[in-house]
Amino acid sequence: MTDLRTAPLPALYPLPRPADDDRFTFGLVIDMADVLKLHGFPPIRSGTDLVRLQLALFHFLYDPDSGEASR
């Protein structure tokens, strides 16, 4: 476990936005939905909620002002 009394590490996210990333899949979004359910959140059952989770994850992971997509 990390000792929270030490100086904070620099943030690694968001990452530079690639033109394509094979790691960012529908399976990743489903896995995240499962993690939320395991932690006691209501299960995600609607397509709208899955899209919102996908967008939130995308915005956490990737900087919209960098990388291939901003060119």
C-alpha positions as CSV (number, residue, x, y, z in Angstrom):
1,M,0.0,0.0,0.0
2,T,1.2,3.5,-0.8
3,D,2.2,5.7,2.1
4,L,0.1,8.8,1.5
5,R,2.3,10.9,3.8
6,T,5.1,11.1,1.1
7,A,5.2,13.8,-1.6
8,P,2.7,13.1,-4.4
9,L,4.0,11.6,-7.6
10,P,3.5,13.6,-10.8
11,A,0.3,12.8,-12.7
12,L,0.6,10.4,-15.6
13,Y,-2.9,11.0,-17.0
14,P,-4.1,12.1,-19.4
15,L,-1.9,10.5,-21.9
16,P,-1.2,12.0,-25.3
17,R,-4.1,11.1,-27.5
18,P,-3.1,8.5,-30.2
19,A,-4.7,8.2,-33.6
20,D,-5.7,4.6,-32.6
21,D,-5.2,2.6,-29.4
22,D,-5.9,-1.2,-29.5
23,R,-6.2,-1.2,-25.7
24,F,-9.3,1.1,-25.6
25,T,-11.9,-1.5,-26.5
26,F,-15.5,-2.2,-25.7
27,G,-14.2,-5.0,-23.4
28,L,-12.3,-2.4,-21.3
29,V,-15.6,-0.5,-20.8
30,I,-17.4,-3.6,-19.8
31,D,-14.6,-4.5,-17.4
32,M,-14.9,-1.1,-15.8
33,A,-18.7,-1.5,-15.6
34,D,-18.1,-4.8,-13.8
35,V,-15.7,-3.1,-11.3
36,L,-18.3,-0.5,-10.5
37,K,-20.8,-3.2,-9.8
38,L,-18.4,-5.1,-7.6
39,H,-17.9,-2.0,-5.6
40,G,-21.7,-1.7,-4.9
41,F,-22.8,0.6,-7.7
42,P,-25.9,-0.3,-9.7
43,P,-25.2,-2.5,-12.7
44,I,-25.0,-0.6,-16.0
45,R,-27.7,-2.0,-18.2
46,S,-28.5,0.8,-20.7
47,G,-26.6,1.6,-23.8
48,T,-26.7,5.3,-22.9
49,D,-24.9,4.6,-19.6
50,L,-22.3,2.4,-21.3
51,V,-21.5,5.3,-23.8
52,R,-21.3,7.8,-20.9
53,L,-18.8,5.5,-19.1
54,Q,-16.8,5.0,-22.3
55,L,-16.6,8.8,-22.8
56,A,-15.6,9.4,-19.2
57,L,-12.9,6.8,-19.4
58,F,-11.7,8.2,-22.7
59,H,-11.5,11.7,-21.3
60,F,-9.6,10.4,-18.2
61,L,-7.1,8.5,-20.3
62,Y,-6.4,10.8,-23.2
63,D,-5.6,14.5,-23.5
64,P,-7.9,16.0,-26.2
65,D,-5.4,18.7,-27.1
66,S,-2.5,16.4,-28.0
67,G,-1.5,13.5,-30.2
68,E,-2.6,12.5,-33.7
69,A,-6.3,13.2,-33.3
70,S,-5.7,17.0,-32.8
71,R,-3.9,17.4,-36.1
